[in-house]
Amino acid sequence: MARVEFRQVRKQFTDDKKGTFTAVAGSDFVIEDQEFVVFVGPSGCGKTTSLRMIAGLEKQTDGDILIGDRVVNNLHPKDRDIAMVFQDYALYPHMTIRENLSFGLRNLKKDKQFIDQQVENAASILGLTHMLERKPRELSGGQRQRVAVGRAIVRDPQVFLFDEPLSNLDAKLRIQMRVELSELHKRLGATIVYVTHDQVEAMTLGERIVVMNNGVIQQVDSPTELYANPQNMFVAGFIGSPAMNFMDATVKGNQVAVEGASFTLSDGVAAGLSGYQGQKVILGIRPEHIYGEDLAPVLESPHKLAVKVEVVEHLGSENLVYFHVGSRMITAKVNPETIAYSGQPKTFLLDLRKAHFFDPETEERIRL
């Protein structure tokens, strides 16, 4: 296996009608040997373009891409020693699973004994041994995706590239395949680069996550660090389900005021916000850190917020309660036994120990 490195990699597309569009703007990052890294972000953020540049399917405009110790800028995809798994399974319908798995190796004129050994090994790892003589039409969606992964495994590449491989599967199969991919990574000790738009998928699979928006890398960190310490409002709002809430607030002495309430800050937070006295900030708090007053845990200094409930979603293990603070819709993820009715007043408690504050101009998190 091998590490992958981007050194000031930029990709621009030129259209006769729309002009020049920057898909990836000067990326710098390193994916370590045997690491599982996930690129995540909304459609058009540059994540798939980055993956395709590693594969050699797109040529970068500027910068260097390294796989292992080699600069691969001008290498053909077949010479980069990578294997790619696409969103579409791309299996040959007239071939058996054995033939699909061995196709690439046969094209490379590998020895038959070697091919058979690689196919049997991949089939064993993926639980496909009893299906090798079947055709793709006889397999379920999850099984077909396993075959697509197996076709990459038999190549024994330096780097595996996955381009939204689970998006065609239903919710239950996606969960099952996520578990299987995590276990596969541990067994193979492989370097894996994985692209998805689903932040839940990113959080459950990635050892580190590259969050992108508008061609720019916003943050590269572990799932835990992204959740606990987002660098800006985009990351804070993208990572976590439901998304982080944002409230317009004003710093006043050792307090911060939002519409309908004022909260006393701890000495440390007040000191961190001292440069914003009398100014606007954005208060960010996750739905799971807002509690119904009737079933709230014991908090050191509870901060009360009285609102009118607008919508309640009953999800069984939890309830999502929606209400407005000023012009912003806020979501609270509460215990299912919390009493809340649409159109009725309700008092919530906020755990501001878990809150973040953002500069409204730069949208960067204020370091406290």
Long-range contacts (C-beta under 8 A, 24 or more apart in sequence): 1-33, 1-34, 1-158, 1-159, 1-189, 1-190, 1-191, 2-33, 2-67, 2-68, 2-81, 2-158, 2-159, 2-191, 3-30, 3-31, 3-32, 3-33, 3-35, 3-66, 3-67, 3-68, 3-191, 4-30, 4-31, 4-54, 4-65, 4-66, 4-67, 4-159, 4-191, 4-193, 5-29, 5-30, 5-31, 5-64, 5-65, 5-66, 6-30, 6-50, 6-63, 6-64, 6-65, 7-63, 7-64, 7-65, 7-66, 8-62, 8-63, 8-64, 9-50, 9-53, 9-60, 9-62, 9-63, 9-64, 9-65, 10-60, 10-61, 10-62, 10-63, 11-46, 11-49, 11-50, 11-53, 11-58, 11-60, 11-61, 11-215, 12-61, 22-215, 23-49, 23-215, 24-49, 24-50, 24-53, 24-60, 24-215, 25-214, 25-215, 25-216, 26-62, 26-63, 27-63, 27-217, 28-217, 29-210, 29-217, 29-220, 31-191, 31-193, 31-208, 32-191, 33-191, 34-189, 34-190, 34-191, 35-191, 35-192, 35-207, 35-208, 36-182, 36-185, 36-190, 36-192, 36-194, 36-205, 36-206, 36-207, 36-208, 37-192, 37-193, 37-194, 37-206, 37-207, 37-208, 37-209, 37-210, 38-194, 38-195, 38-196, 38-201, 38-202, 38-205, 38-206, 38-208, 38-209, 38-210, 39-193, 39-194, 39-195, 39-196, 39-209, 39-210, 39-212, 40-195, 40-196, 40-197, 40-198, 40-199, 40-201, 40-202, 40-206, 40-209, 40-210, 40-211, 40-212, 40-238, 41-197, 41-211, 41-212, 41-213, 41-218, 41-238, 42-197, 42-213, 42-238, 43-197, 44-214, 45-212, 45-213, 45-214, 45-215, 46-212, 46-214, 46-215, 46-216, 47-195, 47-197, 47-210, 47-212, 48-163, 48-164, 48-195, 50-195, 50-210, 50-212, 51-161, 51-163, 51-193, 51-195, 52-163, 54-80, 54-82, 54-159, 54-161, 54-193, 55-80, 55-82, 55-84, 55-161, 56-80, 56-82, 67-158, 67-159, 68-158, 80-159, 81-157, 81-158, 81-159, 82-157, 82-158, 82-159, 82-160, 82-161, 83-151, 83-152, 83-153, 83-155, 83-157, 83-159, 83-160, 83-161, 84-152, 84-160, 84-161, 84-162, 84-163, 85-148, 85-149, 85-151, 85-152, 85-160, 85-161, 85-162, 85-163, 85-165, 86-148, 86-163, 86-165, 87-163, 87-164, 87-165, 87-167, 87-168, 88-168, 89-136, 89-144, 89-145, 89-147, 89-148, 89-168, 90-148, 91-136, 91-144, 91-147, 91-148, 92-136, 93-135, 93-136, 93-137, 94-135, 95-135, 95-136, 96-132, 96-133, 96-134, 96-135, 97-123, 97-128, 97-131, 97-132, 97-133, 97-134, 97-135, 97-136, 97-139, 97-147, 98-123, 98-132, 98-133, 100-136, 100-147, 100-151, 101-128, 101-132, 101-147, 101-150, 101-151, 101-154, 102-154, 103-151, 104-151, 104-154, 104-155, 105-154, 105-155, 115-154, 118-153, 118-154, 118-156, 119-150, 119-154, 121-153, 121-154, 122-150, 122-151, 122-153, 122-154, 123-150, 125-150, 125-153, 125-184, 125-187, 125-188, 126-150, 126-153, 126-180, 126-184, 140-173, 141-168, 141-169, 141-170, 141-173, 142-169, 142-173, 142-176, 142-177, 145-169, 145-177, 146-180, 149-181, 149-184, 153-188, 158-191, 159-190, 159-191, 159-192, 159-193, 160-190, 160-191, 160-192, 160-193, 161-192, 161-193, 161-194, 162-192, 162-193, 162-194, 162-195, 163-195, 164-195, 164-196, 164-197, 165-194, 166-196, 166-201, 167-196, 167-197, 167-198, 174-201, 178-204, 178-205, 181-205, 199-238, 199-239, 199-240, 199-241, 200-241, 203-227, 203-239, 209-239, 211-235, 211-238, 211-239, 213-238, 229-365, 230-356, 230-365, 231-364, 231-365, 232-358, 232-362, 232-363, 232-364, 232-365, 233-282, 233-284, 233-358, 233-363, 233-364, 233-365, 234-363, 236-284, 236-356, 236-358, 236-365, 240-286, 242-287, 242-320, 242-331, 242-333, 243-331, 244-284, 244-285, 244-286, 244-287, 244-356, 245-284, 245-285, 245-286, 245-287, 245-290, 245-328, 245-330, 245-331, 246-282, 246-283, 246-284, 246-328, 246-358, 247-282, 247-283, 247-284, 247-285, 247-325, 247-326, 247-328, 247-330, 248-280, 248-282, 248-283, 248-326, 248-327, 248-328, 248-360, 249-280, 249-281, 249-282, 249-283, 249-357, 250-278, 250-279, 250-280, 250-281, 251-276, 251-277, 251-278, 251-279, 251-281, 252-277, 252-278, 253-277, 256-281, 256-283, 256-357, 258-283, 258-305, 258-325, 258-326, 259-325, 259-326, 260-305, 260-306, 260-307, 260-325, 261-303, 261-304, 261-305, 261-306, 263-303, 263-350, 263-352, 264-301, 264-303, 265-352, 266-301, 266-352, 266-353, 268-368, 269-352, 269-357, 269-368, 271-368, 272-357, 272-366, 272-367, 272-368, 273-357, 273-366, 273-368, 276-366, 280-360, 281-357, 281-358, 281-359, 281-360, 281-366, 282-357, 282-358, 282-359, 282-360, 282-363, 283-355, 283-356, 283-357, 284-355, 284-356, 284-357, 284-358, 285-350, 285-351, 285-352, 285-354, 285-355, 285-356, 286-333, 286-354, 287-320, 287-331, 287-332, 287-333, 288-333, 289-350, 289-351, 289-354, 289-355, 290-330, 290-331, 290-332, 290-333, 290-334, 290-348, 290-349, 290-350, 290-351, 291-332, 291-334, 291-335, 291-338, 291-348, 291-349, 291-351, 292-321, 292-332, 292-334, 292-335, 292-338, 292-339, 292-340, 292-346, 292-347, 292-348, 292-349, 293-346, 293-347, 293-348, 293-349, 294-338, 294-339, 295-334, 295-335, 295-337, 295-338, 296-349, 299-349, 299-351, 299-353, 300-353, 301-352, 302-349, 302-350, 303-349, 303-350, 303-351, 303-352, 304-347, 304-348, 304-349, 304-350, 305-347, 305-348, 305-349, 305-350, 306-345, 306-346, 306-347, 306-348, 307-345, 307-346, 307-347, 307-348, 308-343, 308-344, 308-345, 308-346, 309-340, 309-341, 309-342, 309-343, 309-344, 309-345, 309-346, 310-342, 310-343, 311-342, 312-340, 312-341, 312-342, 321-346, 321-348
